[in-house]
Amino acid sequence: MPMNLVHRKLCSSALWAKAVAAEMPGNIAGYDLGDSVLEVGPGFGATTRALAGLVPRLTAVEIDEASVGVLKREFDGRVRIVHGDGASMPFEDGEFSAVVCFTMLHHVPTTALQDAIFAEAFRVLRPGGVLRAMDSLANAPFRLLHIGDTMNALDPVSVWPRLQDAGFTGIKVDHVPKRSVSFSARKPD
C-alpha cells in the first residue's frame, strides 16, 4: 500500500532490518509454526530476512509488483515470493502450517480488507495451523510518519471478535497501549 518517502526510507533501511532481526525470535517464540509458513505483506523484506533462517520453508505474498521483483532477486529460491493480494490469496486451501504478518495490517486501507486477509489466512491454513501477527497502534509519532500514507491502525478491542468471525479459535490478543498489538489464533483441528 502507498507509503511516503520518509516511511519508505525507514522501512528499507539497515537500521530497521537490524531491529526487526533482533526482535523476530521473540515475536515467534512459543508458537509452533510448523513446516510451511506464509508471510503476508513482506514489503521491503526485513521480516522475510529475519524469518527465513527461523522456519523450515517460507513463502511470502506481496501485493506491490516492484517489491516482488526486489524480493525475488534477494531471496533467489531460498524463499518462494508470490505476487498477490493477501485479501485474495493465490494458494490452495490448507496449504500452510502457519500464516504470519508483521507491521503491515495498518497499510490495508479498510477494515473489510483486513477482515478478508483474516478469512484468507484461515482458508490457507491447515487444520490446527496458527496465525501470528503484530502491528503498530496509532500515536502521534506514528501518525506523523504516515502523513500521505495509507494508515488504518487496528483497534485491539476489535481483533478478537474479528478473528472469531473468520473462524479462528484459541485467540490471544495482547497490546501495549498506543504502541503495539500482537495476536495469535488457531484454525480448529
GUFI-545245 format. One record per atom (N, C-alpha, C, O): residue number from 1; atom name; x, y, z. Coordinates in steps of 0.05 Angstrom, whole numbers, plus 5000, padded with zeros to 4 digits. Atoms other than C-alpha are relative to their C-alpha. Example, Ala and Ser with C-alpha at 12.3 -4.5 7.8 and 13.67 -1.06 7.14 Angstrom:
2
REC    n  atom    px    py    pz
REC    1     N  5018  4976  5000
REC    1    CA  5246  4910  5156
REC    1     C  5018  5024  5000
REC    1     O  5039  5024  5013
REC    2     N  4984  4976  4999
REC    2    CA  5273  4979  5143
REC    2     C  4985  5022  5014
REC    2     O  4995  5044  5018
***
This chain:
189
REC    n  atom    px    py    pz
REC    1     N  5017  4977  5000
REC    1    CA  5000  5000  5000
REC    1     C  5018  5025  5000
REC    1     O  5041  5023  5008
REC    2     N  4983  4976  5003
REC    2    CA  5024  5072  4989
REC    2     C  5014  5008  5025
REC    2     O  5003  5007  5047
REC    3     N  4983  4990  4978
REC    3    CA  5080  5098  5033
REC    3     C  5014  5025  4991
REC    3     O  5023  5027  4968
REC    4     N  4986  4976  5007
REC    4    CA  5111  5167  5035
REC    4     C  5030  4995  4999
REC    4     O  5039  4973  5007
REC    5     N  4971  5004  5003
REC    5    CA  5185  5177  5021
REC    5     C  5015  4994  5026
REC    5     O  5032  4976  5027
REC    6     N  4987  5004  4974
REC    6    CA  5207  5182  5094
REC    6     C  4994  4972  5010
REC    6     O  5012  4958  5020
REC    7     N  5008  5027  4991
REC    7    CA  5168  5119  5111
REC    7     C  5014  4978  4984
REC    7     O  5023  4958  4995
REC    8     N  4987  5019  5017
REC    8    CA  5197  5081  5052
REC    8     C  5030  4998  5007
REC    8     O  5041  4976  5009
REC    9     N  4972  5000  4992
REC    9    CA  5268  5102  5072
REC    9     C  5004  4985  5026
REC    9     O  5023  4969  5028
REC   10     N  4998  5014  4975
REC   10    CA  5257  5079  5143
REC   10     C  4997  4970  4997
REC   10     O  5014  4955  5007
REC   11     N  5006  5029  5002
REC   11    CA  5227  5012  5125
REC   11     C  5019  4984  4982
REC   11     O  5020  4960  4984
REC   12     N  4980  5013  5017
REC   12    CA  5281  4997  5074
REC   12     C  5028  5003  5011
REC   12     O  5048  4995  4998
REC   13     N  4974  4994  4989
REC   13    CA  5338  5018  5120
REC   13     C  5013  4976  5014
REC   13     O  4999  4958  5023
REC   14     N  4985  5021  4986
REC   14    CA  5392  4974  5150
REC   14     C  4993  5002  5030
REC   14     O  4993  4981  5044
REC   15     N  5007  4996  4972
REC   15    CA  5373  5003  5218
REC   15     C  4974  4985  5007
REC   15     O  4972  4971  5027
REC   16     N  5026  5014  4997
REC   16    CA  5301  4978  5211
REC   16     C  5004  4969  4998
REC   16     O  4993  4954  5015
REC   17     N  4995  5028  5004
REC   17    CA  5325  4910  5186
REC   17     C  5014  4988  5024
REC   17     O  5007  4966  5033
REC   18     N  4986  5010  4977
REC   18    CA  5372  4903  5245
REC   18     C  4981  4998  5024
REC   18     O  4982  4978  5039
REC   19     N  5020  5000  4978
REC   19    CA  5316  4920  5295
REC   19     C  4981  4976  4996
REC   19     O  4974  4962  5016
REC   20     N  5018  5022  5005
REC   20    CA  5269  4870  5262
REC   20     C  5013  4973  5005
REC   20     O  5001  4956  5017
REC   21     N  4985  5025  4996
REC   21    CA  5322  4815  5262
REC   21     C  5004  4994  5029
REC   21     O  5002  4971  5038
REC   22     N  4996  5004  4971
REC   22    CA  5335  4826  5336
REC   22     C  4974  4992  5014
REC   22     O  4975  4976  5033
REC   23     N  5025  5005  4987
REC   23    CA  5261  4823  5354
REC   23     C  4986  4974  4990
REC   23     O  4970  4963  5005
REC   24     N  5015  5022  5012
REC   24    CA  5238  4766  5308
REC   24     C  5000  4975  5016
REC   24     O  4979  4963  5020
REC   25     N  5002  5025  4985
REC   25    CA  5259  4706  5350
REC   25     C  4980  5002  5023
REC   25     O  4965  4983  5028
REC   26     N  5019  4997  4979
REC   26    CA  5219  4734  5408
REC   26     C  4971  5002  4991
REC   26     O  4953  4994  5005
REC   27     N  5027  4997  5012
REC   27    CA  5160  4750  5363
REC   27     C  4986  4974  4994
REC   27     O  4962  4972  4994
REC   28     N  5012  5026  5006
REC   28    CA  5151  4677  5345
REC   28     C  5006  4979  5021
REC   28     O  4997  4956  5018
REC   29     N  4993  5019  4979
REC   29    CA  5178  4644  5408
REC   29     C  4974  4990  5013
REC   29     O  4955  5005  5018
REC   30     N  5023  5013  4988
REC   30    CA  5128  4595  5437
REC   30     C  4978  4993  4981
REC   30     O  4957  4982  4990
REC   31     N  5020  5007  5021
REC   31    CA  5090  4586  5372
REC   31     C  5011  4979  4982
REC   31     O  5033  4982  4971
REC   32     N  4992  5021  5019
REC   32    CA  5095  4522  5333
REC   32     C  4990  5008  4972
REC   32     O  4967  5003  4966
REC   33     N  5008  4991  5026
REC   33    CA  5095  4549  5263
REC   33     C  5000  4978  4979
REC   33     O  4991  4982  4957
REC   34     N  5001  5023  5018
REC   34    CA  5105  4481  5232
REC   34     C  5020  5001  4977
REC   34     O  5041  5015  4980
REC   35     N  4980  5004  5021
REC   35    CA  5140  4464  5167
REC   35     C  4996  5018  4975
REC   35     O  5014  5018  4958
REC   36     N  5005  4984  5024
REC   36    CA  5109  4513  5117
REC   36     C  4985  5026  5008
REC   36     O  4961  5025  5013
REC   37     N  5009  4974  4989
REC   37    CA  5100  4586  5136
REC   37     C  4994  5019  4977
REC   37     O  5010  5021  4958
REC   38     N  5007  4979  5019
REC   38    CA  5065  4640  5095
REC   38     C  5002  5027  5014
REC   38     O  4990  5031  5035
REC   39     N  4999  4972  4990
REC   39    CA  5084  4713  5107
REC   39     C  4983  5017  4982
REC   39     O  4987  5016  4957
REC   40     N  5017  4982  5016
REC   40    CA  5032  4763  5084
REC   40     C  5012  5028  5003
REC   40     O  5016  5039  5025
REC   41     N  4991  4972  5001
REC   41    CA  5059  4832  5063
REC   41     C  5028  5005  5010
REC   41     O  5031  5021  5028
REC   42     N  4973  4996  4992
REC   42    CA  5134  4829  5069
REC   42     C  5012  5028  4994
REC   42     O  5032  5036  5005
REC   43     N  4990  4974  5007
REC   43    CA  5143  4897  5037
REC   43     C  5029  5000  4990
REC   43     O  5035  4987  4970
REC   44     N  4972  4999  5008
REC   44    CA  5218  4912  5034
REC   44     C  5016  4976  5009
REC   44     O  5040  4974  5001
REC   45     N  4987  5026  4995
REC   45    CA  5235  4844  5063
REC   45     C  5015  4998  5027
REC   45     O  5028  4977  5031
REC   46     N  4986  5003  4974
REC   46    CA  5263  4859  5133
REC   46     C  4989  4977  5016
REC   46     O  5005  4961  5028
REC   47     N  5011  5022  4985
REC   47    CA  5215  4810  5165
REC   47     C  5006  4973  4986
REC   47     O  5010  4953  5000
REC   48     N  4994  5024  5015
REC   48    CA  5227  4759  5110
REC   48     C  5029  4991  5006
REC   48     O  5034  4967  5010
REC   49     N  4972  5006  4993
REC   49    CA  5303  4763  5122
REC   49     C  5002  4987  5028
REC   49     O  5016  4967  5032
REC   50     N  4999  5009  4973
REC   50    CA  5291  4752  5196
REC   50     C  4987  4972  5003
REC   50     O  4996  4955  5018
REC   51     N  5014  5025  4998
REC   51    CA  5242  4694  5186
REC   51     C  5014  4977  4985
REC   51     O  5013  4954  4994
REC   52     N  4989  5021  5018
REC   52    CA  5280  4657  5131
REC   52     C  5018  4980  5015
REC   52     O  5018  4957  5008
REC   53     N  4982  5018  4985
REC   53    CA  5331  4628  5180
REC   53     C  4987  4987  5024
REC   53     O  5000  4971  5037
REC   54     N  5013  5011  4976
REC   54    CA  5280  4611  5233
REC   54     C  4978  4980  4994
REC   54     O  4969  4966  5013
REC   55     N  5021  5019  5007
REC   55    CA  5229  4569  5195
REC   55     C  5010  4982  4978
REC   55     O  5026  4990  4961
REC   56     N  4990  5019  5020
REC   56    CA  5238  4507  5151
REC   56     C  4995  5009  4971
REC   56     O  5012  5006  4954
REC   57     N  5007  4992  5027
REC   57    CA  5201  4534  5090
REC   57     C  4983  5024  5001
REC   57     O  4963  5025  5016
REC   58     N  5014  4974  4999
REC   58    CA  5177  4605  5077
REC   58     C  4991  5008  4972
REC   58     O  5006  5007  4953
REC   59     N  5012  4988  5023
REC   59    CA  5131  4633  5025
REC   59     C  4991  5028  5008
REC   59     O  4981  5032  5030
REC   60     N  5009  4973  4994
REC   60    CA  5116  4708  5021
REC   60     C  4982  5009  4977
REC   60     O  4989  5006  4954
REC   61     N  5018  4988  5020
REC   61    CA  5057  4741  4985
REC   61     C  5001  5030  5004
REC   61     O  4996  5040  5026
REC   62     N  4997  4971  5000
REC   62    CA  5066  4814  4967
REC   62     C  4984  5012  4978
REC   62     O  4984  5002  4955
REC   63     N  5017  4987  5019
REC   63    CA  5017  4860  4932
REC   63     C  5014  5019  4981
REC   63     O  5005  5022  4958
REC   64     N  4986  4981  5017
REC   64    CA  5067  4910  4905
REC   64     C  5019  4986  4981
REC   64     O  5038  4973  4989
REC   65     N  4985  5014  5020
REC   65    CA  5096  4885  4840
REC   65     C  5030  5008  5000
REC   65     O  5047  4990  4996
REC   66     N  4971  4992  4999
REC   66    CA  5161  4926  4845
REC   66     C  5014  4987  5023
REC   66     O  5037  4978  5020
REC   67     N  4988  5014  4976
REC   67    CA  5174  4898  4915
REC   67     C  5004  4971  4994
REC   67     O  5024  4959  5003
REC   68     N  4997  5028  5006
REC   68    CA  5162  4828  4889
REC   68     C  5025  4995  4984
REC   68     O  5040  4975  4989
REC   69     N  4975  5003  5015
REC   69    CA  5218  4837  4838
REC   69     C  5025  5002  5017
REC   69     O  5043  4986  5014
REC   70     N  4977  4996  4983
REC   70    CA  5266  4862  4890
REC   70     C  5003  4976  5019
REC   70     O  5025  4965  5023
REC   71     N  4999  5023  4982
REC   71    CA  5248  4805  4938
REC   71     C  5008  4975  4986
REC   71     O  5024  4959  4996
REC   72     N  4992  5024  5015
REC   72    CA  5255  4752  4884
REC   72     C  5030  5000  4995
REC   72     O  5043  4979  4997
REC   73     N  4971  4998  5005
REC   73    CA  5325  4777  4868
REC   73     C  5015  4994  5025
REC   73     O  5035  4980  5025
REC   74     N  4985  5004  4975
REC   74    CA  5346  4779  4941
REC   74     C  4998  4971  5010
REC   74     O  5018  4960  5019
REC   75     N  5003  5026  4988
REC   75    CA  5318  4712  4962
REC   75     C  5004  4977  4981
REC   75     O  5007  4954  4990
REC   76     N  4992  5019  5021
REC   76    CA  5331  4675  4897
REC   76     C  4998  4970  5007
REC   76     O  5018  4956  5009
REC   77     N  5004  5028  4996
REC   77    CA  5300  4608  4912
REC   77     C  5000  4992  5030
REC   77     O  4990  4970  5036
REC   78     N  5000  5006  4971
REC   78    CA  5311  4610  4988
REC   78     C  4972  5004  5012
REC   78     O  4965  4990  5031
REC   79     N  5027  4994  4991
REC   79    CA  5241  4639  4998
REC   79     C  4983  5001  4974
REC   79     O  4991  5014  4955
REC   80     N  5018  4997  5023
REC   80    CA  5183  4630  4950
REC   80     C  4985  5026  5002
REC   80     O  4970  5031  5022
REC   81     N  5013  4974  5000
REC   81    CA  5159  4700  4933
REC   81     C  4978  5000  4979
REC   81     O  4983  4992  4956
REC   82     N  5023  5001  5018
REC   82    CA  5090  4707  4902
REC   82     C  4987  5028  4999
REC   82     O  4983  5040  5020
REC   83     N  5015  4975  5004
REC   83    CA  5057  4769  4873
REC   83     C  4971  4994  5004
REC   83     O  4959  4978  4988
REC   84     N  5028  5005  4995
REC   84    CA  4987  4770  4901
REC   84     C  4990  5018  5023
REC   84     O  5005  5032  5036
REC   85     N  5015  4984  4980
REC   85    CA  4936  4803  4947
REC   85     C  4993  4982  5024
REC   85     O  4981  4961  5020
REC   86     N  5006  5015  4976
REC   86    CA  4931  4779  5019
REC   86     C  4970  4996  5005
REC   86     O  4962  4978  5020
REC   87     N  5029  5002  4997
REC   87    CA  4856  4790  5014
REC   87     C  4987  4981  4980
REC   87     O  4963  4976  4982
REC   88     N  5009  5020  5020
REC   88    CA  4850  4741  4956
REC   88     C  5025  4984  4991
REC   88     O  5035  4988  4969
REC   89     N  4974  5013  5004
REC   89    CA  4909  4694  4960
REC   89     C  4999  4978  4979
REC   89     O  4980  4963  4977
REC   90     N  4999  5020  5021
REC   90    CA  4931  4650  4902
REC   90     C  5011  4973  5010
REC   90     O  5029  4962  4997
REC   91     N  4990  5025  4988
REC   91    CA  4942  4588  4946
REC   91     C  4976  4981  5004
REC   91     O  4953  4989  5006
REC   92     N  5020  5021  4995
REC   92    CA  4905  4523  4957
REC   92     C  4990  5001  5029
REC   92     O  5004  5011  5047
REC   93     N  5010  5003  4973
REC   93    CA  4861  4512  5018
REC   93     C  5019  4982  5016
REC   93     O  5027  4961  5006
REC   94     N  4985  5016  4982
REC   94    CA  4901  4485  5076
REC   94     C  5029  4995  4992
REC   94     O  5041  4975  5000
REC   95     N  4973  5004  5011
REC   95    CA  4969  4495  5042
REC   95     C  5022  5005  5021
REC   95     O  5044  4995  5019
REC   96     N  4979  4991  4982
REC   96    CA  5006  4525  5102
REC   96     C  4995  4991  5029
REC   96     O  4972  4989  5038
REC   97     N  5002  5006  4972
REC   97    CA  5021  4506  5174
REC   97     C  4997  5025  5017
REC   97     O  4988  5023  5040
REC   98     N  5002  4975  4985
REC   98    CA  5025  4579  5196
REC   98     C  4998  5023  4980
REC   98     O  5009  5022  4958
REC   99     N  5001  4975  5015
REC   99    CA  5009  4648  5170
REC   99     C  5009  5022  5019
REC   99     O  5000  5023  5042
REC  100     N  4991  4978  4983
REC  100    CA  5046  4709  5197
REC  100     C  4999  5026  4985
REC  100     O  5001  5027  4960
REC  101     N  4998  4973  5011
REC  101    CA  5042  4783  5185
REC  101     C  5010  5019  5021
REC  101     O  4999  5020  5044
REC  102     N  4987  4982  4981
REC  102    CA  5085  4836  5218
REC  102     C  5000  5028  4990
REC  102     O  5011  5034  4968
REC  103     N  4999  4971  5005
REC  103    CA  5074  4911  5218
REC  103     C  4991  5007  4971
REC  103     O  5004  5023  4958
REC  104     N  5010  4994  5026
REC  104    CA  5033  4911  5154
REC  104     C  4970  5005  4999
REC  104     O  4960  5018  4980
REC  105     N  5029  4998  5001
REC  105    CA  4959  4908  5171
REC  105     C  4991  5029  5000
REC  105     O  4970  5035  4989
REC  106     N  5008  4972  5000
REC  106    CA  4957  4983  5183
REC  106     C  5002  5013  4973
REC  106     O  4991  5035  4968
REC  107     N  4999  4991  5028
REC  107    CA  4973  4992  5109
REC  107     C  4977  4990  4983
REC  107     O  4975  4998  4960
REC  108     N  5024  5010  5014
REC  108    CA  4909  4956  5089
REC  108     C  4979  5021  5004
REC  108     O  4972  5028  5026
REC  109     N  5016  4975  4999
REC  109    CA  4861  5013  5072
REC  109     C  4973  4998  5015
REC  109     O  4963  5018  5024
REC  110     N  5026  5001  4987
REC  110    CA  4797  4986  5101
REC  110     C  4999  4976  5020
REC  110     O  5014  4957  5017
REC  111     N  5004  5022  4981
REC  111    CA  4774  4942  5159
REC  111     C  4989  4976  4985
REC  111     O  4996  4953  4991
REC  112     N  5010  5023  5016
REC  112    CA  4736  4899  5108
REC  112     C  5022  4985  4986
REC  112     O  5021  4961  4985
REC  113     N  4977  5014  5013
REC  113    CA  4801  4884  5071
REC  113     C  5017  4986  5021
REC  113     O  5028  4965  5015
REC  114     N  4986  5013  4978
REC  114    CA  4836  4869  5137
REC  114     C  4985  4974  5007
REC  114     O  4998  4953  5010
REC  115     N  5016  5024  4994
REC  115    CA  4779  4820  5152
REC  115     C  5002  4979  4978
REC  115     O  5002  4955  4983
REC  116     N  4996  5018  5022
REC  116    CA  4788  4790  5083
REC  116     C  5027  4986  5002
REC  116     O  5029  4962  4996
REC  117     N  4974  5013  4995
REC  117    CA  4861  4777  5100
REC  117     C  4998  4979  5022
REC  117     O  5009  4958  5019
REC  118     N  5004  5020  4979
REC  118    CA  4840  4742  5164
REC  118     C  4985  4976  4989
REC  118     O  4993  4953  4995
REC  119     N  5015  5022  5012
REC  119    CA  4790  4700  5125
REC  119     C  5017  4983  4981
REC  119     O  5016  4959  4981
REC  120     N  4982  5015  5018
REC  120    CA  4842  4682  5073
REC  120     C  5021  4985  5015
REC  120     O  5029  4963  5008
REC  121     N  4980  5014  4983
REC  121    CA  4893  4665  5127
REC  121     C  4987  4974  5010
REC  121     O  4999  4953  5010
REC  122     N  5015  5023  4990
REC  122    CA  4841  4618  5156
REC  122     C  4998  4979  4978
REC  122     O  5002  4955  4983
REC  123     N  5004  5018  5022
REC  123    CA  4827  4587  5088
REC  123     C  5026  4985  4993
REC  123     O  5025  4961  4988
REC  124     N  4976  5013  5010
REC  124    CA  4900  4573  5070
REC  124     C  5015  4985  5022
REC  124     O  5034  4971  5017
REC  125     N  4988  5015  4978
REC  125    CA  4918  4545  5139
REC  125     C  4989  4971  5000
REC  125     O  4966  4966  4994
REC  126     N  5008  5027  4994
REC  126    CA  4917  4471  5153
REC  126     C  4984  4999  5026
REC  126     O  4986  5018  5042
REC  127     N  5013  5003  4974
REC  127    CA  4872  4447  5209
REC  127     C  5022  4999  5022
REC  127     O  5042  4986  5020
REC  128     N  4980  4998  4978
REC  128    CA  4909  4464  5274
REC  128     C  5021  5021  4995
REC  128     O  5038  5026  5012
REC  129     N  4980  4980  5007
REC  129    CA  4950  4517  5238
REC  129     C  4997  5026  5016
REC  129     O  4975  5032  5026
REC  130     N  4999  4976  4984
REC  130    CA  4969  4582  5272
REC  130     C  5003  5025  4984
REC  130     O  5017  5026  4964
REC  131     N  4997  4973  5010
REC  131    CA  4961  4655  5254
REC  131     C  5015  5016  5022
REC  131     O  5007  5015  5045
REC  132     N  4985  4983  4981
REC  132    CA  5013  4701  5287
REC  132     C  5004  5027  4987
REC  132     O  5014  5028  4964
REC  133     N  4998  4973  5012
REC  133    CA  5011  4776  5275
REC  133     C  5007  5021  5022
REC  133     O  5001  5018  5045
REC  134     N  4993  4977  4983
REC  134    CA  5037  4841  5304
REC  134     C  4997  5025  4983
REC  134     O  5002  5024  4959
REC  135     N  5001  4975  5015
REC  135    CA  5025  4913  5285
REC  135     C  5002  5023  5020
REC  135     O  4999  5020  5044
REC  136     N  4998  4975  4984
REC  136    CA  5035  4984  5310
REC  136     C  4972  5012  5004
REC  136     O  4954  5008  4987
REC  137     N  5024  4985  4994
REC  137    CA  4980  5025  5341
REC  137     C  5004  5030  4996
REC  137     O  5027  5039  4997
REC  138     N  4999  4971  5006
REC  138    CA  4964  5097  5326
REC  138     C  5009  5016  5025
REC  138     O  4999  5011  5047
REC  139     N  4992  4981  4980
REC  139    CA  5000  5150  5367
REC  139     C  5011  5024  4984
REC  139     O  5012  5023  4959
REC  140     N  4992  4976  5015
REC  140    CA  5026  5220  5349
REC  140     C  5024  4995  4981
REC  140     O  5022  5003  4958
REC  141     N  4977  5004  5018
REC  141    CA  5095  5199  5321
REC  141     C  4992  4981  4977
REC  141     O  5001  4985  4954
REC  142     N  5008  5019  5021
REC  142    CA  5063  5141  5283
REC  142     C  4983  5014  4978
REC  142     O  4986  5010  4955
REC  143     N  5016  4985  5019
REC  143    CA  5012  5188  5251
REC  143     C  5017  5018  4983
REC  143     O  5013  5021  4959
REC  144     N  4981  4983  5015
REC  144    CA  5068  5236  5231
REC  144     C  5015  4985  4979
REC  144     O  5018  4994  4956
REC  145     N  4985  5017  5019
REC  145    CA  5107  5180  5198
REC  145     C  4982  4992  4976
REC  145     O  4992  4987  4954
REC  146     N  5019  5009  5021
REC  146    CA  5044  5162  5158
REC  146     C  4986  5022  4985
REC  146     O  4966  5017  4972
REC  147     N  5012  4979  5015
REC  147    CA  5027  5230  5130
REC  147     C  5002  4994  4970
REC  147     O  5025  4990  4960
REC  148     N  5000  5007  5029
REC  148    CA  5007  5216  5058
REC  148     C  5000  4970  4995
REC  148     O  5000  4961  4972
REC  149     N  5001  5029  5002
REC  149    CA  5007  5141  5072
REC  149     C  4972  4989  5003
REC  149     O  4953  5004  5011
REC  150     N  5023  5014  4991
REC  150    CA  4952  5091  5077
REC  150     C  5005  4992  5029
REC  150     O  5025  4979  5035
REC  151     N  4997  5007  4972
REC  151    CA  4942  5083  5152
REC  151     C  4973  4993  5012
REC  151     O  4956  5011  5015
REC  152     N  5025  5010  4988
REC  152    CA  4886  5041  5182
REC  152     C  5007  4982  5024
REC  152     O  5006  4958  5022
REC  153     N  4990  5015  4977
REC  153    CA  4911  5021  5251
REC  153     C  4977  4983  5012
REC  153     O  4954  4990  5012
REC  154     N  5018  5019  4988
REC  154    CA  4878  4962  5285
REC  154     C  4990  5012  5027
REC  154     O  5004  5026  5040
REC  155     N  5011  4995  4973
REC  155    CA  4832  4971  5345
REC  155     C  5004  4974  5016
REC  155     O  4991  4955  5009
REC  156     N  4994  5025  4986
REC  156    CA  4859  4920  5395
REC  156     C  4975  4986  5011
REC  156     O  4974  4962  5012
REC  157     N  5025  5011  4989
REC  157    CA  4789  4911  5425
REC  157     C  4985  4984  4979
REC  157     O  4971  4965  4985
REC  158     N  5016  5012  5022
REC  158    CA  4760  4891  5357
REC  158     C  5014  4975  4989
REC  158     O  5001  4960  4974
REC  159     N  4985  5022  5013
REC  159    CA  4814  4839  5339
REC  159     C  4988  4973  5007
REC  159     O  4983  4957  4989
REC  160     N  5010  5026  4992
REC  160    CA  4786  4781  5380
REC  160     C  4974  4993  4985
REC  160     O  4973  4972  4973
REC  161     N  5024  5007  5015
REC  161    CA  4715  4784  5351
REC  161     C  5003  4997  4970
REC  161     O  4990  4981  4957
REC  162     N  4995  5002  5029
REC  162    CA  4741  4795  5281
REC  162     C  5013  4974  4993
REC  162     O  5006  4962  4972
REC  163     N  4988  5026  5005
REC  163    CA  4785  4733  5285
REC  163     C  4980  4978  5004
REC  163     O  4980  4958  4989
REC  164     N  5020  5020  4995
REC  164    CA  4728  4694  5315
REC  164     C  4980  4998  4976
REC  164     O  4973  4976  4967
REC  165     N  5018  4999  5024
REC  165    CA  4683  4716  5256
REC  165     C  5013  4986  4977
REC  165     O  4999  4975  4960
REC  166     N  4986  5013  5022
REC  166    CA  4737  4689  5209
REC  166     C  5001  4970  5004
REC  166     O  5009  4955  4986
REC  167     N  5000  5028  4994
REC  167    CA  4731  4621  5243
REC  167     C  5022  4990  5020
REC  167     O  5022  4967  5027
REC  168     N  4978  5007  4982
REC  168    CA  4792  4622  5289
REC  168     C  4991  4994  5028
REC  168     O  4970  5005  5038
REC  169     N  5004  5006  4972
REC  169    CA  4794  4593  5359
REC  169     C  5027  5005  5014
REC  169     O  5047  5011  5002
REC  170     N  4975  4997  4985
REC  170    CA  4847  4597  5415
REC  170     C  5012  5028  4996
REC  170     O  5036  5030  4995
REC  171     N  4990  4973  5006
REC  171    CA  4852  4672  5403
REC  171     C  5012  5013  5025
REC  171     O  5001  5011  5047
REC  172     N  4986  4985  4979
REC  172    CA  4901  4712  5445
REC  172     C  5008  5027  4988
REC  172     O  5020  5028  4967
REC  173     N  4993  4973  5009
REC  173    CA  4908  4787  5438
REC  173     C  5014  5015  5023
REC  173     O  5004  5015  5046
REC  174     N  4985  4984  4981
REC  174    CA  4960  4829  5475
REC  174     C  5006  5027  4987
REC  174     O  5010  5029  4963
REC  175     N  4992  4975  5012
REC  175    CA  4973  4902  5467
REC  175     C  5013  5018  5022
REC  175     O  5007  5017  5045
REC  176     N  4988  4979  4984
REC  176    CA  5016  4958  5494
REC  176     C  4986  5025  4991
REC  176     O  4990  5034  4968
REC  177     N  5016  4977  5009
REC  177    CA  4971  5019  5494
REC  177     C  5017  5021  4985
REC  177     O  5039  5028  4993
REC  178     N  4988  4980  5018
REC  178    CA  4988  5069  5439
REC  178     C  5027  4992  4989
REC  178     O  5042  5009  4979
REC  179     N  4975  5010  5011
REC  179    CA  5046  5025  5417
REC  179     C  4996  4977  4981
REC  179     O  5001  4980  4957
REC  180     N  5001  5023  5018
REC  180    CA  5031  4956  5390
REC  180     C  4977  4981  5009
REC  180     O  4968  4981  5032
REC  181     N  5019  5022  4995
REC  181    CA  4982  4898  5385
REC  181     C  5012  4975  4988
REC  181     O  5023  4975  4966
REC  182     N  4992  5026  5011
REC  182    CA  5001  4825  5377
REC  182     C  4978  4980  5006
REC  182     O  4964  4982  5026
REC  183     N  5021  5020  4996
REC  183    CA  4956  4766  5369
REC  183     C  5006  4974  4986
REC  183     O  5023  4973  4968
REC  184     N  4997  5026  5012
REC  184    CA  4953  4693  5353
REC  184     C  4972  4986  5001
REC  184     O  4955  4994  5017
REC  185     N  5025  5015  5002
REC  185    CA  4897  4645  5335
REC  185     C  5005  4974  4986
REC  185     O  5025  4971  4972
REC  186     N  4997  5026  5013
REC  186    CA  4887  4574  5311
REC  186     C  4976  4993  4983
REC  186     O  4953  5001  4988
REC  187     N  5022  5012  5015
REC  187    CA  4846  4541  5257
REC  187     C  4994  4974  5014
REC  187     O  5011  4957  5019
REC  188     N  5006  5025  4985
REC  188    CA  4808  4485  5292
REC  188     C  5008  4976  4985
REC  188     O  5009  4975  4960
REC  189     N  4992  5025  5012
REC  189    CA  4831  4414  5280
REC  189     C  4977  4987  4985
REC  189     O  4980  4965  4974
***
